Amino acid sequence: MRGAVISLLQEFIPLFIDDLPLDSSTPLLSFAGLEPGPDQRWSTWTAVVPTSRGPKPYPSWVVTSNGAFDTELGLVKTGKEADLFLIERADPTDPASASILAAKRYRGSETSDFHRSSRYTEGRGMRNTRDTRAVKRGSAYGRSVSAGRWAYAEFEALCTLYELGLPVPYPVQVNDTEILMEFIGTGREAAPRLAQVRTSRSELQGYLDQTVDILRGIADAGYAHGDLSPYNLLVHESRVVVIDLPQLVEVVSNPAGMDFLHRDCVNVCSWFERQGLDADPEAIFGDLVARMF
């Protein structure tokens, strides 16, 4: 269909182009004579509804052009339930607008190692009863629904925490089982996980303070990360950024909410204590509970 539109534009635009008030921002002209090459696709920005895009105002680096291409740059890492790829989104008529994005693509349960979803999803509902039955049966359709459910859950969590001012990657969009988000790193090199960082005691103390602030910010909104550890905290330019949020738990509505909150505290404090810092998980947990109630 898109190819047919391009052909029509190439045939008819020259007939009346002098009469059109077109300028360099007119999206129709950016399609003329251009097609995605190997490892490319048309940008999916216009394929998603506005509610599947990140919070406004969009950052200046977000490419919204109708004529942009998404170029695959390779695999960054594999995870329990999803793989992270690097893509470049750019309008070929405006190379200066290019941005590097992280593309997190959820796998179906048949290729996922993530088997604890039922505890995380207690207290959540699904509006579509057909989808609910399919997920329970474990059919092929149900597996695809489940993967998409995790993608949308993480996108919503990212939007929520971003709007609260917490340090998370900006969520650009979600489409089916794929989330596009801000890439945290330099150039094409991903920022290291906290668990990989080797630095001074004073810098580690700063990272601990930032991590506690993240826990407080999430708790103030009524949530627990649910799987927090030094492996899903990134350190970029001396700033701690929290990632991997599909299981964000609403503490009050989830029967295991307090357990998840406590485990988050224990996981991060245990790591900082092994680095020689004073990090009391019980004191932090007590503070978070007091802030929530």
N, C-alpha and C positions, 0 to 999 in steps of 0.2 A: 504493500500500500504506500509506504513512504517513498519507494522508488518511483511509483507512478506519479506521486505529487511532484517529485523533483523534476521529472520529465515535462510535466505540464508547465511548471514554473519556467524552465529553461526555454520552452517554446513560446510562451505568451508574454513573459515579463518584458523582453526587448521591444514588443509592440507598443507598450504604453508606459515604459519606465520614465520617460521624460515628464509625464504628467503626474507621477506619484511623488508625494512628499516624503521620500525615503531618505534615511541617513544611515550612518555606520552602525546604529543600534537596531536597525530593522532586522528581525530574525529570519524572515523568509529568504533574504539574499544569501545568508550564511550557508544554506543548504546547497546552493547551485553548484553542480559539478563536483561535489564532495560526497564520498561514501566512506564508512569505517573500513579500516584495513585489518590485517591479521591482529588478533588479540585486542580488538577494539569493538565497541558497540556504541550506539547512540546513547547519549546521556539519558538516564532514567528519571531525571528531575521532573520533566513534564508528564511522566507516566503515572506519577503518584498524586493522590488528592492532597490538598493543602494541609489536612490534619496529619498527614504522614511525613510532613517536613518539620524541620527543627523550629525552635522558638524564634519569634521576631523580636528585635530587628536581626536579620541575617548578618553574620560577620562579613566583612568586605571581601574575604577570600572565597566565599561560597559562590560557585559558578552556576548561574541560573539560565544561561543562554540556551535557546532551543536547538542551536546548531552545534552544541558541544559534543565531544566524544569522550568515552571512558576507555582508557588504555590500561590493560592488565600489566602490572610491573613485577608480579611474582608473589610467592607465598611468604608471609612473615613468620607465622607459627601455627601449629595445630593445638587444639585444646580438647577438653573432655566432650564438649557438645557442639563445637563450631571450629572453623578454620578462619584465620585472619590473613587477608590478602592486601596488597598495596595496589592502588590504582591512581592514575592521573586523570583528572577531569579538566578538559581544556577546549576552548573554542578555537578551531584552526584558523579562523580569521582574526583572532586576537590572542596570540601566544602569551602575552603578558598576564592574561587572566588565569593561567593554569594553576591548579592546586593539587596537592597530594592528599589522598584520602585513605583511611583504613576501611576495608570492606570486610565486615564480619558475616560469615555465611554459616547458618545453622544447618546441621545435618539431621536427617531423620533418625529415629531411635535405633534403626537396624545398624547404623554405623556410628552411633554415639556411645560414649562410655559414661554418660551422665544418667545415673539411675536413681536419684534421690528426689525427683521432681514432686512426688506426691506430698512430701512434708512441706516443701516450699509453697505449694499451691493451695494448701488448706486455707479456707477463708476467702479464696478467689472463686468467682463464678464464670461460667461461659454462657453467653446469651443464646447461642445457637444449639438447640438440643440435639440436632443431627450430629454436629461436631462433637458434642459431649459423648454421645454413644460411640462414635467412630474412634475417638481417643481411647475409651475404655476397652473397646474390642481389639485395638491394636492393628486395625486394618491399614492398608497402604495409604488410603486417604487420611485415616486418623493419624498416622505418623507424620504426614505432611502438615496437617493441622497443628500437631504438637510442636513441630519445628517452627512454624510461623508464629505460634503462640509465644514461644520463648523470645523470638526476635522482636515482636511488638511489645512484650513485657519489658525487655531491656531498653528499647527505644523510649518508652514512656518513663522508665526510671531515670534515664539520662536526661530527658527533658525536665523532669521534676527537679532533680538535683542541680542541673545547670541553672534553672530559673531561681533556685534558692541561693545561687552564688557559690556553690561547692565546686571544688576542682575536679571536674570530669571532662572527658572529650566532648566537644560540641557535637550533638547529634544532627547530622545533615538531613537524613531521610531514612525511611524504612520501606522496603518493597518486598512483599512475600517473606522469604526467609533471610533476606540480606539487609543489614544495617550499614549505611555509610556514615562515617563519623570523622571528626578531626583526627589526623594522625599526630600522635605525640612522639616527637623525635626531631632529629636534625637531618635535613636533606631526606635521604631514603633510609637512614639508620634509626631504628626504633630506640626510644629511651629505655634505659635498663630498669629491670624490676628492682624494688627495694632490696630483695634478697641477694641481688648481685652486686650491690654497692659496697665498696670498701673505701672508707673515708675516716676523718678524724672523729673523736668523741664529741666534740662540740657540734659538728655538723649532724651527727647522728641524733643528738639531743634535739636539734631543730626539726629533724624529720619525725621524731617521736611527738613533739609538740604539734606539728601539722597533722599527724595521724589522729591524735586525740581530738583535735578540732574537727576533723572529718567525721569521726564517730559522733561527736556532739551535734554537728549539723544534721546528720542523718537521723539521729534520735530525736532532735527537736521537731523534725517533720513527722515523727511517729513510726519511723522505720528502723530496721536493722539490715545491714548489708547481707548477712546470711552466709557468707563464705569468705570473709575478709582474712587476708593473710599477706605476708610480705611479697607474695608472688602475684598479687593483683593490685599492687601499689607501684606506680611508676615514679621515677625521679627524673625530672627534666628541668634543667636550669635552676637547680636548688629548690624546686617546687615538687611536692608530692601530689600525684594525680591518681584518683581511684578509678578502676576499670572493672569489667566483668560484673554486670549488675542485673542479669536476668532474674535472679532469685530474690531481689529486694523484697523484704518481708515486712508487712504491716504488723507491728508487734501486738496490738490489741486484738485483731481479728484472727490471728494465727495462733492455735493452741501451743505451738512450740516457739512462739515469738521471743519470749524471754530467754529460752535456751539458745536461740540463734544469736541474740544480742550478747549474751555472756560468752559464747564461744568466740565471737568476733574479738572481744576484749582479750581473752586468753591467748588466742592465736597471735595477735600482734605484740602483746606484752611479752610473751615467751621469747619471741625472736629478739626484741630489744634487750631483754634481760641477758640473753646469751651473748650480746655484744657488750655487756658490762654496764648497762644503764639501769637505773632504778625505775621500773615500770610495774606498778601494782594493778593487776587486772581487776581485783575485787573492788578497789577504791574507785577505779574508772567506771566499772559497771554500776556501782552504787550511785555515782554522780549522774550517769546517763538515765537511770531509772527515776531519780529525783527530778531531773529536768523534764522527763516525759509526763510525770504525774504531779 
